[in-house]
Amino acid sequence: MKSTPDKIGRPRRYALAPLPGFGHRELIAFCRRVQESFTFPALAKVTDIDTPFEAGERTVNVRGVVAQLQWHWSYLSGQIGLLRLLWGSDY
C-alpha cells in the first residue's frame, strides 16, 4: 500500500507499521541480539567506567555513553508523550 499525502504533504498511513513485517517483537529481538553480540562483550572488558576508549573518531568513556543514552531516552519519552497528547491520549 502506497502512502498518499494529505494537503500539506504528511503521509496518511498512521495505522500501519513503519516497516511492514517488523513489529515490536522483532524490534525487541533485534535489540537483544545487539546486546548479546556487541554490548555485553564490549562492557565485559571494562574495568573502570571512566577509562577513555576510541569509538569511531571520538574518545569516550562508559559513564559518558550511559549519560548520553539516559538523556536520549528521556528526550524521546517527552516526544512520545507530546504526540500522545496531540492525538488526544493521556501521557
Secondary structure, DSSP 8 states (H G I E B T S, - for coil): ----B-TTS-B--TTS-SSTT--HHHHHHHHHHHIIIIIHHHHHT-S-TT--EEETTEEE-HHHHHHHHHHHHHHHHHHHHHHHHHTT---
